[in-house]
Amino acid sequence: MSEQRCLYCQGELEPQRVTRAQEVEGRWIVIENLPALVCRQCGERFYTPDAHDLVVALVQGLVKPTRTEVVEVYDATRVA
Ligand SMILES: [Zn+2]
């Protein structure tokens, strides 16, 4: 684990649990506590193949959601 470096800034990567939001066929899902490697310098996240497989399984609806929330959506082109 210690040999892996950030692809962008060569910073040190630290294993963390992160929250990831992802669009799936027009709807958004949120995955909490997903394992990732997070760069200590720039904050970029890298997902392991295992984490990627887990996301794919969740996206395919193989697992029941923990809870459902209403999400507020903003369009930046309509603000100005
Ligand atoms: Zn970095």
PDB file of the backbone (N, CA, C, O) and the ligand in Angstrom, with CONECT records:
HET     ZN  A 101       1
ATOM      1  N   MET A   1       0.831  -1.215   0.000  1.00  0.00           N
ATOM      2  CA  MET A   1       0.000   0.000   0.000  1.00  0.00           C
ATOM      3  C   MET A   1       0.859   1.257   0.000  1.00  0.00           C
ATOM      4  O   MET A   1       0.484   2.273  -0.586  1.00  0.00           O
ATOM      5  N   SER A   2       2.024   1.186   0.665  1.00  0.00           N
ATOM      6  CA  SER A   2       2.834   2.402   0.822  1.00  0.00           C
ATOM      7  C   SER A   2       3.520   2.811  -0.471  1.00  0.00           C
ATOM      8  O   SER A   2       3.966   3.951  -0.608  1.00  0.00           O
ATOM      9  N   GLU A   3       3.608   1.874  -1.430  1.00  0.00           N
ATOM     10  CA  GLU A   3       4.286   2.198  -2.689  1.00  0.00           C
ATOM     11  C   GLU A   3       3.406   2.991  -3.644  1.00  0.00           C
ATOM     12  O   GLU A   3       3.895   3.609  -4.589  1.00  0.00           O
ATOM     13  N   GLN A   4       2.097   2.967  -3.385  1.00  0.00           N
ATOM     14  CA  GLN A   4       1.201   3.651  -4.315  1.00  0.00           C
ATOM     15  C   GLN A   4       1.207   5.147  -4.082  1.00  0.00           C
ATOM     16  O   GLN A   4       1.127   5.626  -2.952  1.00  0.00           O
ATOM     17  N   ARG A   5       1.304   5.871  -5.190  1.00  0.00           N
ATOM     18  CA  ARG A   5       1.333   7.336  -5.125  1.00  0.00           C
ATOM     19  C   ARG A   5       0.227   7.915  -5.992  1.00  0.00           C
ATOM     20  O   ARG A   5      -0.271   7.266  -6.912  1.00  0.00           O
ATOM     21  N   CYS A   6      -0.144   9.146  -5.679  1.00  0.00           N
ATOM     22  CA  CYS A   6      -1.164   9.853  -6.462  1.00  0.00           C
ATOM     23  C   CYS A   6      -0.691  10.015  -7.909  1.00  0.00           C
ATOM     24  O   CYS A   6       0.451  10.395  -8.165  1.00  0.00           O
ATOM     25  N   LEU A   7      -1.587   9.721  -8.842  1.00  0.00           N
ATOM     26  CA  LEU A   7      -1.250   9.839 -10.266  1.00  0.00           C
ATOM     27  C   LEU A   7      -1.001  11.282 -10.674  1.00  0.00           C
ATOM     28  O   LEU A   7      -0.300  11.546 -11.651  1.00  0.00           O
ATOM     29  N   TYR A   8      -1.579  12.222  -9.918  1.00  0.00           N
ATOM     30  CA  TYR A   8      -1.538  13.625 -10.327  1.00  0.00           C
ATOM     31  C   TYR A   8      -0.419  14.411  -9.661  1.00  0.00           C
ATOM     32  O   TYR A   8       0.260  15.203 -10.315  1.00  0.00           O
ATOM     33  N   CYS A   9      -0.223  14.196  -8.358  1.00  0.00           N
ATOM     34  CA  CYS A   9       0.763  15.024  -7.651  1.00  0.00           C
ATOM     35  C   CYS A   9       1.829  14.190  -6.941  1.00  0.00           C
ATOM     36  O   CYS A   9       2.698  14.740  -6.265  1.00  0.00           O
ATOM     37  N   GLN A  10       1.765  12.866  -7.093  1.00  0.00           N
ATOM     38  CA  GLN A  10       2.719  11.972  -6.430  1.00  0.00           C
ATOM     39  C   GLN A  10       2.592  11.996  -4.914  1.00  0.00           C
ATOM     40  O   GLN A  10       3.495  11.547  -4.208  1.00  0.00           O
ATOM     41  N   GLY A  11       1.494  12.507  -4.417  1.00  0.00           N
ATOM     42  CA  GLY A  11       1.275  12.551  -2.970  1.00  0.00           C
ATOM     43  C   GLY A  11       1.039  11.163  -2.401  1.00  0.00           C
ATOM     44  O   GLY A  11       0.811  10.199  -3.131  1.00  0.00           O
ATOM     45  N   GLU A  12       1.100  11.087  -1.083  1.00  0.00           N
ATOM     46  CA  GLU A  12       0.913   9.808  -0.402  1.00  0.00           C
ATOM     47  C   GLU A  12      -0.569   9.454  -0.342  1.00  0.00           C
ATOM     48  O   GLU A  12      -1.407  10.316  -0.076  1.00  0.00           O
ATOM     49  N   LEU A  13      -0.889   8.198  -0.587  1.00  0.00           N
ATOM     50  CA  LEU A  13      -2.283   7.754  -0.557  1.00  0.00           C
ATOM     51  C   LEU A  13      -2.604   7.108   0.777  1.00  0.00           C
ATOM     52  O   LEU A  13      -1.820   6.334   1.327  1.00  0.00           O
ATOM     53  N   GLU A  14      -3.789   7.451   1.282  1.00  0.00           N
ATOM     54  CA  GLU A  14      -4.217   6.940   2.576  1.00  0.00           C
ATOM     55  C   GLU A  14      -5.554   6.215   2.418  1.00  0.00           C
ATOM     56  O   GLU A  14      -6.479   6.764   1.819  1.00  0.00           O
ATOM     57  N   PRO A  15      -5.675   4.986   2.947  1.00  0.00           N
ATOM     58  CA  PRO A  15      -6.967   4.292   2.861  1.00  0.00           C
ATOM     59  C   PRO A  15      -8.018   4.999   3.711  1.00  0.00           C
ATOM     60  O   PRO A  15      -7.786   5.289   4.884  1.00  0.00           O
ATOM     61  N   GLN A  16      -9.168   5.270   3.114  1.00  0.00           N
ATOM     62  CA  GLN A  16     -10.258   5.924   3.832  1.00  0.00           C
ATOM     63  C   GLN A  16     -11.577   5.344   3.371  1.00  0.00           C
ATOM     64  O   GLN A  16     -11.643   4.612   2.384  1.00  0.00           O
ATOM     65  N   ARG A  17     -12.636   5.688   4.110  1.00  0.00           N
ATOM     66  CA  ARG A  17     -13.991   5.360   3.666  1.00  0.00           C
ATOM     67  C   ARG A  17     -14.628   6.659   3.212  1.00  0.00           C
ATOM     68  O   ARG A  17     -14.658   7.640   3.955  1.00  0.00           O
ATOM     69  N   VAL A  18     -15.139   6.663   1.985  1.00  0.00           N
ATOM     70  CA  VAL A  18     -15.650   7.907   1.420  1.00  0.00           C
ATOM     71  C   VAL A  18     -17.107   7.736   0.989  1.00  0.00           C
ATOM     72  O   VAL A  18     -17.626   6.625   0.883  1.00  0.00           O
ATOM     73  N   THR A  19     -17.742   8.877   0.747  1.00  0.00           N
ATOM     74  CA  THR A  19     -19.088   8.878   0.194  1.00  0.00           C
ATOM     75  C   THR A  19     -18.990   9.234  -1.278  1.00  0.00           C
ATOM     76  O   THR A  19     -18.373  10.236  -1.641  1.00  0.00           O
ATOM     77  N   ARG A  20     -19.589   8.426  -2.113  1.00  0.00           N
ATOM     78  CA  ARG A  20     -19.508   8.648  -3.549  1.00  0.00           C
ATOM     79  C   ARG A  20     -20.908   8.769  -4.139  1.00  0.00           C
ATOM     80  O   ARG A  20     -21.768   7.921  -3.900  1.00  0.00           O
ATOM     81  N   ALA A  21     -21.128   9.822  -4.907  1.00  0.00           N
ATOM     82  CA  ALA A  21     -22.392   9.998  -5.626  1.00  0.00           C
ATOM     83  C   ALA A  21     -22.164   9.666  -7.086  1.00  0.00           C
ATOM     84  O   ALA A  21     -21.139  10.033  -7.663  1.00  0.00           O
ATOM     85  N   GLN A  22     -23.100   8.985  -7.671  1.00  0.00           N
ATOM     86  CA  GLN A  22     -22.921   8.540  -9.041  1.00  0.00           C
ATOM     87  C   GLN A  22     -24.245   8.528  -9.782  1.00  0.00           C
ATOM     88  O   GLN A  22     -25.265   8.106  -9.237  1.00  0.00           O
ATOM     89  N   GLU A  23     -24.230   8.991 -11.023  1.00  0.00           N
ATOM     90  CA  GLU A  23     -25.441   8.981 -11.837  1.00  0.00           C
ATOM     91  C   GLU A  23     -25.571   7.639 -12.548  1.00  0.00           C
ATOM     92  O   GLU A  23     -24.626   7.152 -13.168  1.00  0.00           O
ATOM     93  N   VAL A  24     -26.747   7.061 -12.445  1.00  0.00           N
ATOM     94  CA  VAL A  24     -27.004   5.769 -13.082  1.00  0.00           C
ATOM     95  C   VAL A  24     -28.274   5.892 -13.910  1.00  0.00           C
ATOM     96  O   VAL A  24     -29.379   5.946 -13.372  1.00  0.00           O
ATOM     97  N   GLU A  25     -28.105   5.933 -15.192  1.00  0.00           N
ATOM     98  CA  GLU A  25     -29.243   6.016 -16.103  1.00  0.00           C
ATOM     99  C   GLU A  25     -30.222   7.097 -15.677  1.00  0.00           C
ATOM    100  O   GLU A  25     -31.427   6.859 -15.586  1.00  0.00           O
ATOM    101  N   GLY A  26     -29.693   8.290 -15.417  1.00  0.00           N
ATOM    102  CA  GLY A  26     -30.541   9.436 -15.136  1.00  0.00           C
ATOM    103  C   GLY A  26     -30.952   9.625 -13.688  1.00  0.00           C
ATOM    104  O   GLY A  26     -31.570  10.634 -13.349  1.00  0.00           O
ATOM    105  N   ARG A  27     -30.619   8.672 -12.828  1.00  0.00           N
ATOM    106  CA  ARG A  27     -30.909   8.887 -11.404  1.00  0.00           C
ATOM    107  C   ARG A  27     -29.601   8.825 -10.632  1.00  0.00           C
ATOM    108  O   ARG A  27     -28.633   8.194 -11.055  1.00  0.00           O
ATOM    109  N   TRP A  28     -29.600   9.500  -9.484  1.00  0.00           N
ATOM    110  CA  TRP A  28     -28.388   9.562  -8.681  1.00  0.00           C
ATOM    111  C   TRP A  28     -28.467   8.587  -7.533  1.00  0.00           C
ATOM    112  O   TRP A  28     -29.497   8.473  -6.868  1.00  0.00           O
ATOM    113  N   ILE A  29     -27.383   7.891  -7.305  1.00  0.00           N
ATOM    114  CA  ILE A  29     -27.292   7.051  -6.118  1.00  0.00           C
ATOM    115  C   ILE A  29     -26.086   7.519  -5.299  1.00  0.00           C
ATOM    116  O   ILE A  29     -25.118   8.049  -5.844  1.00  0.00           O
ATOM    117  N   VAL A  30     -26.160   7.317  -4.006  1.00  0.00           N
ATOM    118  CA  VAL A  30     -25.077   7.685  -3.104  1.00  0.00           C
ATOM    119  C   VAL A  30     -24.614   6.434  -2.379  1.00  0.00           C
ATOM    120  O   VAL A  30     -25.423   5.674  -1.847  1.00  0.00           O
ATOM    121  N   ILE A  31     -23.319   6.231  -2.366  1.00  0.00           N
ATOM    122  CA  ILE A  31     -22.745   5.081  -1.674  1.00  0.00           C
ATOM    123  C   ILE A  31     -21.885   5.607  -0.532  1.00  0.00           C
ATOM    124  O   ILE A  31     -20.927   6.346  -0.759  1.00  0.00           O
ATOM    125  N   GLU A  32     -22.226   5.230   0.682  1.00  0.00           N
ATOM    126  CA  GLU A  32     -21.469   5.676   1.850  1.00  0.00           C
ATOM    127  C   GLU A  32     -20.463   4.615   2.269  1.00  0.00           C
ATOM    128  O   GLU A  32     -20.651   3.419   2.046  1.00  0.00           O
ATOM    129  N   ASN A  33     -19.387   5.096   2.885  1.00  0.00           N
ATOM    130  CA  ASN A  33     -18.371   4.196   3.456  1.00  0.00           C
ATOM    131  C   ASN A  33     -17.698   3.295   2.420  1.00  0.00           C
ATOM    132  O   ASN A  33     -17.318   2.161   2.708  1.00  0.00           O
ATOM    133  N   LEU A  34     -17.563   3.831   1.214  1.00  0.00           N
ATOM    134  CA  LEU A  34     -16.880   3.068   0.162  1.00  0.00           C
ATOM    135  C   LEU A  34     -15.372   3.161   0.392  1.00  0.00           C
ATOM    136  O   LEU A  34     -14.842   4.258   0.567  1.00  0.00           O
ATOM    137  N   PRO A  35     -14.667   2.007   0.394  1.00  0.00           N
ATOM    138  CA  PRO A  35     -13.214   2.075   0.585  1.00  0.00           C
ATOM    139  C   PRO A  35     -12.531   2.736  -0.612  1.00  0.00           C
ATOM    140  O   PRO A  35     -12.843   2.431  -1.763  1.00  0.00           O
ATOM    141  N   ALA A  36     -11.606   3.635  -0.329  1.00  0.00           N
ATOM    142  CA  ALA A  36     -10.866   4.315  -1.389  1.00  0.00           C
ATOM    143  C   ALA A  36      -9.490   4.701  -0.864  1.00  0.00           C
ATOM    144  O   ALA A  36      -9.251   4.720   0.344  1.00  0.00           O
ATOM    145  N   LEU A  37      -8.599   5.006  -1.786  1.00  0.00           N
ATOM    146  CA  LEU A  37      -7.311   5.575  -1.413  1.00  0.00           C
ATOM    147  C   LEU A  37      -7.383   7.058  -1.726  1.00  0.00           C
ATOM    148  O   LEU A  37      -7.663   7.454  -2.857  1.00  0.00           O
ATOM    149  N   VAL A  38      -7.127   7.875  -0.710  1.00  0.00           N
ATOM    150  CA  VAL A  38      -7.276   9.317  -0.872  1.00  0.00           C
ATOM    151  C   VAL A  38      -5.909   9.984  -0.754  1.00  0.00           C
ATOM    152  O   VAL A  38      -5.156   9.713   0.181  1.00  0.00           O
ATOM    153  N   CYS A  39      -5.594  10.860  -1.713  1.00  0.00           N
ATOM    154  CA  CYS A  39      -4.310  11.554  -1.709  1.00  0.00           C
ATOM    155  C   CYS A  39      -4.263  12.569  -0.577  1.00  0.00           C
ATOM    156  O   CYS A  39      -5.180  13.375  -0.423  1.00  0.00           O
ATOM    157  N   ARG A  40      -3.210  12.532   0.205  1.00  0.00           N
ATOM    158  CA  ARG A  40      -3.060  13.462   1.327  1.00  0.00           C
ATOM    159  C   ARG A  40      -2.804  14.886   0.860  1.00  0.00           C
ATOM    160  O   ARG A  40      -3.092  15.841   1.581  1.00  0.00           O
ATOM    161  N   GLN A  41      -2.266  15.028  -0.343  1.00  0.00           N
ATOM    162  CA  GLN A  41      -1.942  16.374  -0.828  1.00  0.00           C
ATOM    163  C   GLN A  41      -3.098  17.037  -1.574  1.00  0.00           C
ATOM    164  O   GLN A  41      -3.502  18.151  -1.239  1.00  0.00           O
ATOM    165  N   CYS A  42      -3.627  16.353  -2.583  1.00  0.00           N
ATOM    166  CA  CYS A  42      -4.641  17.003  -3.430  1.00  0.00           C
ATOM    167  C   CYS A  42      -6.049  16.486  -3.204  1.00  0.00           C
ATOM    168  O   CYS A  42      -7.006  17.049  -3.736  1.00  0.00           O
ATOM    169  N   GLY A  43      -6.191  15.413  -2.416  1.00  0.00           N
ATOM    170  CA  GLY A  43      -7.522  14.917  -2.105  1.00  0.00           C
ATOM    171  C   GLY A  43      -8.141  14.040  -3.177  1.00  0.00           C
ATOM    172  O   GLY A  43      -9.275  13.588  -3.020  1.00  0.00           O
ATOM    173  N   GLU A  44      -7.429  13.791  -4.252  1.00  0.00           N
ATOM    174  CA  GLU A  44      -7.949  12.921  -5.304  1.00  0.00           C
ATOM    175  C   GLU A  44      -8.210  11.524  -4.752  1.00  0.00           C
ATOM    176  O   GLU A  44      -7.446  11.015  -3.933  1.00  0.00           O
ATOM    177  N   ARG A  45      -9.296  10.914  -5.210  1.00  0.00           N
ATOM    178  CA  ARG A  45      -9.653   9.574  -4.741  1.00  0.00           C
ATOM    179  C   ARG A  45      -9.359   8.534  -5.812  1.00  0.00           C
ATOM    180  O   ARG A  45      -9.565   8.754  -7.005  1.00  0.00           O
ATOM    181  N   PHE A  46      -8.876   7.408  -5.344  1.00  0.00           N
ATOM    182  CA  PHE A  46      -8.652   6.277  -6.250  1.00  0.00           C
ATOM    183  C   PHE A  46      -9.369   5.074  -5.667  1.00  0.00           C
ATOM    184  O   PHE A  46      -9.262   4.784  -4.475  1.00  0.00           O
ATOM    185  N   TYR A  47     -10.101   4.378  -6.525  1.00  0.00           N
ATOM    186  CA  TYR A  47     -10.870   3.235  -6.064  1.00  0.00           C
ATOM    187  C   TYR A  47     -10.177   1.942  -6.438  1.00  0.00           C
ATOM    188  O   TYR A  47      -9.637   1.793  -7.534  1.00  0.00           O
ATOM    189  N   THR A  48     -10.206   1.025  -5.514  1.00  0.00           N
ATOM    190  CA  THR A  48      -9.602  -0.283  -5.769  1.00  0.00           C
ATOM    191  C   THR A  48     -10.529  -1.082  -6.687  1.00  0.00           C
ATOM    192  O   THR A  48     -11.711  -0.760  -6.801  1.00  0.00           O
ATOM    193  N   PRO A  49     -10.003  -2.117  -7.339  1.00  0.00           N
ATOM    194  CA  PRO A  49     -10.871  -2.977  -8.163  1.00  0.00           C
ATOM    195  C   PRO A  49     -12.030  -3.554  -7.355  1.00  0.00           C
ATOM    196  O   PRO A  49     -13.138  -3.680  -7.876  1.00  0.00           O
ATOM    197  N   ASP A  50     -11.796  -3.905  -6.097  1.00  0.00           N
ATOM    198  CA  ASP A  50     -12.874  -4.428  -5.244  1.00  0.00           C
ATOM    199  C   ASP A  50     -13.980  -3.393  -5.057  1.00  0.00           C
ATOM    200  O   ASP A  50     -15.165  -3.713  -5.138  1.00  0.00           O
ATOM    201  N   ALA A  51     -13.578  -2.152  -4.806  1.00  0.00           N
ATOM    202  CA  ALA A  51     -14.557  -1.085  -4.622  1.00  0.00           C
ATOM    203  C   ALA A  51     -15.337  -0.867  -5.916  1.00  0.00           C
ATOM    204  O   ALA A  51     -16.548  -0.650  -5.894  1.00  0.00           O
ATOM    205  N   HIS A  52     -14.638  -0.928  -7.023  1.00  0.00           N
ATOM    206  CA  HIS A  52     -15.290  -0.761  -8.322  1.00  0.00           C
ATOM    207  C   HIS A  52     -16.334  -1.861  -8.540  1.00  0.00           C
ATOM    208  O   HIS A  52     -17.448  -1.581  -8.983  1.00  0.00           O
ATOM    209  N   ASP A  53     -15.973  -3.110  -8.228  1.00  0.00           N
ATOM    210  CA  ASP A  53     -16.913  -4.224  -8.375  1.00  0.00           C
ATOM    211  C   ASP A  53     -18.140  -4.029  -7.495  1.00  0.00           C
ATOM    212  O   ASP A  53     -19.263  -4.342  -7.891  1.00  0.00           O
ATOM    213  N   LEU A  54     -17.908  -3.505  -6.293  1.00  0.00           N
ATOM    214  CA  LEU A  54     -19.012  -3.264  -5.370  1.00  0.00           C
ATOM    215  C   LEU A  54     -19.960  -2.214  -5.942  1.00  0.00           C
ATOM    216  O   LEU A  54     -21.179  -2.374  -5.882  1.00  0.00           O
ATOM    217  N   VAL A  55     -19.400  -1.142  -6.494  1.00  0.00           N
ATOM    218  CA  VAL A  55     -20.223  -0.096  -7.101  1.00  0.00           C
ATOM    219  C   VAL A  55     -21.056  -0.678  -8.240  1.00  0.00           C
ATOM    220  O   VAL A  55     -22.242  -0.374  -8.364  1.00  0.00           O
ATOM    221  N   VAL A  56     -20.445  -1.499  -9.057  1.00  0.00           N
ATOM    222  CA  VAL A  56     -21.167  -2.107 -10.177  1.00  0.00           C
ATOM    223  C   VAL A  56     -22.341  -2.949  -9.655  1.00  0.00           C
ATOM    224  O   VAL A  56     -23.443  -2.891 -10.201  1.00  0.00           O
ATOM    225  N   ALA A  57     -22.098  -3.726  -8.599  1.00  0.00           N
ATOM    226  CA  ALA A  57     -23.157  -4.563  -8.021  1.00  0.00           C
ATOM    227  C   ALA A  57     -24.300  -3.705  -7.487  1.00  0.00           C
ATOM    228  O   ALA A  57     -25.471  -4.037  -7.672  1.00  0.00           O
ATOM    229  N   LEU A  58     -23.956  -2.593  -6.819  1.00  0.00           N
ATOM    230  CA  LEU A  58     -24.987  -1.722  -6.257  1.00  0.00           C
ATOM    231  C   LEU A  58     -25.792  -1.071  -7.373  1.00  0.00           C
ATOM    232  O   LEU A  58     -27.016  -0.968  -7.298  1.00  0.00           O
ATOM    233  N   VAL A  59     -25.081  -0.634  -8.409  1.00  0.00           N
ATOM    234  CA  VAL A  59     -25.718   0.031  -9.534  1.00  0.00           C
ATOM    235  C   VAL A  59     -26.707  -0.909 -10.230  1.00  0.00           C
ATOM    236  O   VAL A  59     -27.745  -0.474 -10.728  1.00  0.00           O
ATOM    237  N   GLN A  60     -26.376  -2.186 -10.257  1.00  0.00           N
ATOM    238  CA  GLN A  60     -27.240  -3.167 -10.914  1.00  0.00           C
ATOM    239  C   GLN A  60     -28.449  -3.533 -10.067  1.00  0.00           C
ATOM    240  O   GLN A  60     -29.279  -4.344 -10.478  1.00  0.00           O
ATOM    241  N   GLY A  61     -28.549  -2.930  -8.876  1.00  0.00           N
ATOM    242  CA  GLY A  61     -29.716  -3.158  -8.036  1.00  0.00           C
ATOM    243  C   GLY A  61     -29.696  -4.482  -7.314  1.00  0.00           C
ATOM    244  O   GLY A  61     -30.747  -5.002  -6.939  1.00  0.00           O
ATOM    245  N   LEU A  62     -28.511  -5.037  -7.114  1.00  0.00           N
ATOM    246  CA  LEU A  62     -28.413  -6.337  -6.449  1.00  0.00           C
ATOM    247  C   LEU A  62     -28.535  -6.224  -4.933  1.00  0.00           C
ATOM    248  O   LEU A  62     -28.740  -7.221  -4.241  1.00  0.00           O
ATOM    249  N   VAL A  63     -28.407  -5.000  -4.427  1.00  0.00           N
ATOM    250  CA  VAL A  63     -28.453  -4.781  -2.986  1.00  0.00           C
ATOM    251  C   VAL A  63     -29.529  -3.752  -2.679  1.00  0.00           C
ATOM    252  O   VAL A  63     -29.683  -2.776  -3.414  1.00  0.00           O
ATOM    253  N   LYS A  64     -30.274  -3.962  -1.600  1.00  0.00           N
ATOM    254  CA  LYS A  64     -31.298  -2.994  -1.201  1.00  0.00           C
ATOM    255  C   LYS A  64     -30.647  -1.757  -0.603  1.00  0.00           C
ATOM    256  O   LYS A  64     -29.698  -1.879   0.170  1.00  0.00           O
ATOM    257  N   PRO A  65     -31.142  -0.550  -0.947  1.00  0.00           N
ATOM    258  CA  PRO A  65     -30.581   0.665  -0.355  1.00  0.00           C
ATOM    259  C   PRO A  65     -30.800   0.698   1.161  1.00  0.00           C
ATOM    260  O   PRO A  65     -31.798   0.188   1.670  1.00  0.00           O
ATOM    261  N   THR A  66     -29.854   1.305   1.864  1.00  0.00           N
ATOM    262  CA  THR A  66     -29.977   1.477   3.302  1.00  0.00           C
ATOM    263  C   THR A  66     -31.122   2.423   3.648  1.00  0.00           C
ATOM    264  O   THR A  66     -31.878   2.193   4.592  1.00  0.00           O
ATOM    265  N   ARG A  67     -31.233   3.492   2.861  1.00  0.00           N
ATOM    266  CA  ARG A  67     -32.334   4.440   3.022  1.00  0.00           C
ATOM    267  C   ARG A  67     -32.488   5.224   1.734  1.00  0.00           C
ATOM    268  O   ARG A  67     -31.629   5.162   0.854  1.00  0.00           O
ATOM    269  N   THR A  68     -33.581   5.960   1.623  1.00  0.00           N
ATOM    270  CA  THR A  68     -33.822   6.781   0.442  1.00  0.00           C
ATOM    271  C   THR A  68     -33.930   8.231   0.874  1.00  0.00           C
ATOM    272  O   THR A  68     -34.591   8.543   1.865  1.00  0.00           O
ATOM    273  N   GLU A  69     -33.272   9.127   0.120  1.00  0.00           N
ATOM    274  CA  GLU A  69     -33.337  10.546   0.435  1.00  0.00           C
ATOM    275  C   GLU A  69     -33.718  11.336  -0.809  1.00  0.00           C
ATOM    276  O   GLU A  69     -33.432  10.933  -1.936  1.00  0.00           O
ATOM    277  N   VAL A  70     -34.369  12.471  -0.575  1.00  0.00           N
ATOM    278  CA  VAL A  70     -34.660  13.388  -1.672  1.00  0.00           C
ATOM    279  C   VAL A  70     -33.428  14.265  -1.875  1.00  0.00           C
ATOM    280  O   VAL A  70     -32.858  14.772  -0.909  1.00  0.00           O
ATOM    281  N   VAL A  71     -33.024  14.443  -3.114  1.00  0.00           N
ATOM    282  CA  VAL A  71     -31.816  15.206  -3.427  1.00  0.00           C
ATOM    283  C   VAL A  71     -32.186  16.509  -4.122  1.00  0.00           C
ATOM    284  O   VAL A  71     -32.974  16.501  -5.068  1.00  0.00           O
ATOM    285  N   GLU A  72     -31.627  17.629  -3.666  1.00  0.00           N
ATOM    286  CA  GLU A  72     -31.848  18.913  -4.328  1.00  0.00           C
ATOM    287  C   GLU A  72     -30.893  19.043  -5.510  1.00  0.00           C
ATOM    288  O   GLU A  72     -29.701  18.757  -5.396  1.00  0.00           O
ATOM    289  N   VAL A  73     -31.425  19.470  -6.625  1.00  0.00           N
ATOM    290  CA  VAL A  73     -30.630  19.606  -7.842  1.00  0.00           C
ATOM    291  C   VAL A  73     -30.652  21.045  -8.307  1.00  0.00           C
ATOM    292  O   VAL A  73     -31.715  21.661  -8.385  1.00  0.00           O
ATOM    293  N   TYR A  74     -29.476  21.589  -8.619  1.00  0.00           N
ATOM    294  CA  TYR A  74     -29.370  22.962  -9.103  1.00  0.00           C
ATOM    295  C   TYR A  74     -28.735  22.971 -10.494  1.00  0.00           C
ATOM    296  O   TYR A  74     -27.866  22.156 -10.804  1.00  0.00           O
ATOM    297  N   ASP A  75     -29.190  23.912 -11.322  1.00  0.00           N
ATOM    298  CA  ASP A  75     -28.614  24.094 -12.650  1.00  0.00           C
ATOM    299  C   ASP A  75     -27.862  25.417 -12.640  1.00  0.00           C
ATOM    300  O   ASP A  75     -28.475  26.482 -12.563  1.00  0.00           O
ATOM    301  N   ALA A  76     -26.530  25.355 -12.718  1.00  0.00           N
ATOM    302  CA  ALA A  76     -25.684  26.549 -12.606  1.00  0.00           C
ATOM    303  C   ALA A  76     -25.955  27.546 -13.741  1.00  0.00           C
ATOM    304  O   ALA A  76     -25.738  28.745 -13.564  1.00  0.00           O
ATOM    305  N   THR A  77     -26.415  27.082 -14.880  1.00  0.00           N
ATOM    306  CA  THR A  77     -26.676  28.009 -15.987  1.00  0.00           C
ATOM    307  C   THR A  77     -27.904  28.865 -15.722  1.00  0.00           C
ATOM    308  O   THR A  77     -28.136  29.847 -16.428  1.00  0.00           O
ATOM    309  N   ARG A  78     -28.686  28.511 -14.727  1.00  0.00           N
ATOM    310  CA  ARG A  78     -29.916  29.275 -14.428  1.00  0.00           C
ATOM    311  C   ARG A  78     -29.721  30.237 -13.270  1.00  0.00           C
ATOM    312  O   ARG A  78     -30.654  30.947 -12.897  1.00  0.00           O
ATOM    313  N   VAL A  79     -28.548  30.274 -12.705  1.00  0.00           N
ATOM    314  CA  VAL A  79     -28.302  31.130 -11.533  1.00  0.00           C
ATOM    315  C   VAL A  79     -28.003  32.559 -11.953  1.00  0.00           C
ATOM    316  O   VAL A  79     -28.506  33.508 -11.352  1.00  0.00           O
ATOM    317  N   ALA A  80     -27.175  32.711 -12.993  1.00  0.00           N
ATOM    318  CA  ALA A  80     -26.774  34.052 -13.439  1.00  0.00           C
ATOM    319  C   ALA A  80     -27.918  34.694 -14.210  1.00  0.00           C
ATOM    320  O   ALA A  80     -27.791  35.826 -14.675  1.00  0.00           O
TER     321      ALA A  80
HETATM  322 ZN    ZN A 101      -2.538  14.035  -5.303  1.00  0.00          ZN2+
END
